[in-house]
Amino acid sequence: IEAVRDSATLADGAAPRGIAIIAHPHPLFGGTMDNKVVQTLARAFVQCGWTAVRFNFRGVGATAGVYDEGRGELQDLLAVVEQVAPAAAGQPLALAGFSFGAFVTSHALEALWPTQRVEKAVLVGTAASRFTVAPVPPDAHLRTLVVHGEQDDTVPLSAVMDWARPQILPVTVVPAGGHFFHGQLPLLKNLVVRHLQSGA
């Protein structure tokens, strides 16, 4: 699995707050770890003192394998977690994803939650109209930020609301925002930074 680690510049001797694993958009539609929203998420985590790890799903870039409709991609994400932030190491873990990556991240959060504490989760442009997104564990709600563009024409806001409503899970809506948050990436970054700095 091809991956890139973005490390925070910390004061002498300071340890990172933890490791954030960030998942990219749909592999068959040009999604890679270098996507602008993925990079924005990484920059937000780094600014807040986290080490951010972006990676390419199977079949993308130098990562082996072929697209697997989310099943294999979930295994990819869990393999990255096991490699860079295994539960036994006790490091704080955060999960984030954009679009297809948010769908995969939701299932990783569901899988990891019973055994590994996830400090923060960020789901952006969650692909709820195209895939079955896992519910967020109730105890993880305060640790989870869901952001969606009001005018997203790839994943309608209504689809995300239909997913969030039964959970009473808040959704932060960016007015006039599209799927890729063109012209609004600084705002997206600030929303994520605010979430990471909150005490929940």
C-alpha positions in Angstrom: 0.0 0.0 0.0 1.4 3.3 -1.1 1.2 6.0 1.6 2.5 9.4 2.6 3.1 10.6 6.1 2.7 14.3 6.9 4.3 15.2 10.2 3.6 18.2 12.4 6.5 20.5 13.3 6.5 20.2 17.1 8.5 21.9 19.9 11.6 20.0 21.0 10.6 16.8 22.6 6.9 17.1 22.1 5.1 14.0 20.9 2.4 14.2 18.2 -1.2 14.2 19.5 -1.7 10.9 17.6 -2.0 9.5 14.1 -4.8 10.4 11.6 -5.5 8.0 8.7 -7.2 9.8 5.8 -9.1 8.0 3.0 -9.5 9.3 -0.6 -12.4 9.5 -3.0 -13.6 6.9 -5.5 -10.7 5.1 -7.2 -12.5 4.7 -10.5 -13.2 8.5 -10.8 -9.7 9.8 -10.3 -9.6 9.6 -6.5 -6.1 9.5 -5.0 -4.3 10.4 -1.8 -3.3 13.7 -3.5 -6.9 14.9 -3.9 -7.2 18.5 -2.7 -9.8 17.8 0.0 -7.7 14.9 1.3 -4.7 17.2 1.4 -6.8 19.9 3.2 -7.8 17.3 5.8 -4.1 16.3 6.3 -3.1 20.0 6.7 -5.8 20.5 9.4 -4.6 17.5 11.4 -0.9 18.5 11.0 -1.8 22.1 12.2 -3.3 20.6 15.3 -0.2 18.5 16.1 -1.3 15.1 14.6 0.7 13.0 12.2 -1.4 12.5 9.1 -1.2 9.4 6.9 -2.7 9.5 3.4 -2.7 6.3 1.4 -3.9 5.0 -2.0 -6.5 2.3 -2.1 -5.9 -0.9 -4.0 -5.4 -0.3 -7.7 -4.5 3.4 -7.3 -1.0 4.7 -7.8 1.6 2.2 -6.6 -0.8 0.2 -4.5 -1.3 -3.3 -5.7 -4.7 -4.9 -6.4 -8.0 -3.8 -8.1 -11.1 -1.9 -7.1 -13.3 -3.9 -4.8 -16.5 -1.8 -4.2 -15.4 -0.9 -0.7 -14.9 -4.3 0.8 -11.2 -4.6 0.0 -10.7 -0.9 0.5 -11.9 -1.3 4.1 -9.3 -4.0 4.5 -6.7 -1.6 3.0 -7.7 1.1 5.6 -7.6 -1.3 8.5 -4.2 -2.6 7.3 -2.8 0.9 7.4 -4.2 1.4 10.9 -2.5 -1.9 12.0 0.8 -0.8 10.4 1.1 2.7 11.7 -1.2 2.8 14.8 -1.8 -0.7 16.2 -4.1 -0.9 19.2 -1.3 -2.4 21.3 0.8 0.8 20.8 -1.8 2.8 22.6 -1.4 5.8 20.3 -4.4 8.1 19.9 -6.0 7.4 16.5 -8.2 9.6 14.2 -10.0 8.6 11.0 -11.0 10.9 8.2 -12.3 10.4 4.7 -13.8 12.2 1.7 -16.6 11.0 -0.5 -16.0 7.2 -1.1 -13.3 7.5 1.5 -15.8 8.7 4.0 -18.0 5.7 3.3 -15.0 3.4 3.9 -14.0 5.3 7.0 -17.5 4.9 8.5 -17.1 1.1 8.3 -13.6 1.3 9.7 -14.9 3.4 12.6 -17.6 0.8 13.2 -15.1 -2.1 13.0 -12.5 -0.5 15.3 -14.7 1.2 17.9 -15.3 -1.9 20.1 -11.6 -2.5 20.6 -9.6 0.6 19.7 -10.5 4.1 20.9 -10.8 6.5 18.0 -10.3 10.1 19.3 -11.6 12.0 16.3 -13.5 11.2 13.1 -14.1 13.5 10.1 -16.5 12.5 7.3 -16.6 15.0 4.4 -18.9 14.7 1.3 -20.0 11.3 2.6 -21.1 9.1 -0.3 -24.5 8.2 1.2 -26.4 8.2 -2.1 -24.1 5.7 -3.7 -23.1 3.3 -0.9 -24.4 1.9 2.4 -22.6 4.1 4.9 -22.2 2.6 8.4 -23.9 4.3 11.3 -21.6 6.2 13.7 -21.4 4.4 17.1 -23.5 6.5 19.5 -20.6 7.0 21.9 -18.6 8.4 18.9 -21.0 11.1 18.0 -19.3 13.9 19.9 -16.0 12.8 18.4 -17.3 12.9 14.8 -17.6 15.8 12.4 -19.8 15.4 9.4 -19.4 18.1 6.7 -21.4 18.4 3.5 -21.9 21.0 0.8 -25.3 22.5 0.5 -25.1 22.3 -3.3 -23.3 19.0 -3.7 -24.4 17.6 -7.1 -22.4 14.4 -6.7 -23.9 13.3 -3.3 -27.1 15.2 -2.6 -27.3 16.7 0.9 -30.7 15.0 1.3 -29.0 11.6 1.1 -26.6 12.5 4.0 -29.5 13.8 6.0 -31.5 10.6 5.4 -28.4 8.7 6.8 -27.9 11.0 9.7 -31.5 11.6 10.8 -32.2 8.2 12.4 -29.0 8.6 14.4 -29.7 12.2 15.4 -26.2 12.8 14.1 -25.5 16.5 13.4 -24.3 17.5 9.9 -22.4 20.7 9.3 -23.6 22.2 6.0 -21.4 24.6 4.1 -23.7 27.1 2.3 -23.4 27.0 -1.5 -20.7 24.3 -1.1 -20.1 21.8 -3.8 -18.8 18.3 -3.6 -15.1 19.4 -3.9 -15.5 22.6 -1.9 -14.0 24.7 -4.7 -13.1 28.1 -3.2 -14.1 26.9 0.2 -11.2 24.7 1.2 -9.9 27.2 3.8 -13.3 27.2 5.4 -13.3 23.4 5.4 -9.9 23.3 7.0 -11.0 25.7 9.7 -14.1 23.6 10.5 -11.9 20.6 10.9 -9.3 22.4 13.0 -12.1 23.7 15.3 -13.4 20.1 15.7 -9.9 18.8 16.5 -9.4 21.5 19.1 -12.7 20.8 20.8 -12.6 18.8 24.0 -15.0 16.1 23.0 
